Amino acid sequence: VQLQASGGGLVQTGGSLRLSCAASGSIFSIGDMGWYRQAPGKQRELVALIGISGSIKCADSVKDRFTISRDNAKITVYLQMDSLKPEDTAVYYCNVNYLQGNWYTHWGQGTLVTVSS
């Protein structure tokens, strides 16, 4: 299974970015899909998670600003980030749980988001 993330970049405070992460490979079924981030000197943290039924779990720090969605046909998860703040600066990683005999979890390569003040 491979995950290809895209959409990161440099944006000013208050700006928007949209991250995408597409999964490919021998996948029988996809479970939860999510985005995590890791800022310099900090631990990786959950940003948002979306289940197969569309249920969503979101960090308090990004509620009302970030929106997670998924396209099951394309095996792609999106993160729409609005009203970005400098504290959102981090490497963003997508994560996918998938069934291939057993359930596995897989991380994307990370995409850098930098928000300038």
Buried (B, 14 or more C-beta within 10 A) or exposed (E): BEBBBEBBEEBEEEBEBBBBBBBEEEBEEBEBBBBBBBBEEEEBEBBBBBBEEEEBEBBEEBEEBBBBBBEEEEBBBBBBBBEBBEEBBBBBBBBBBBEEEEEEEBBBEBBEBBBEE
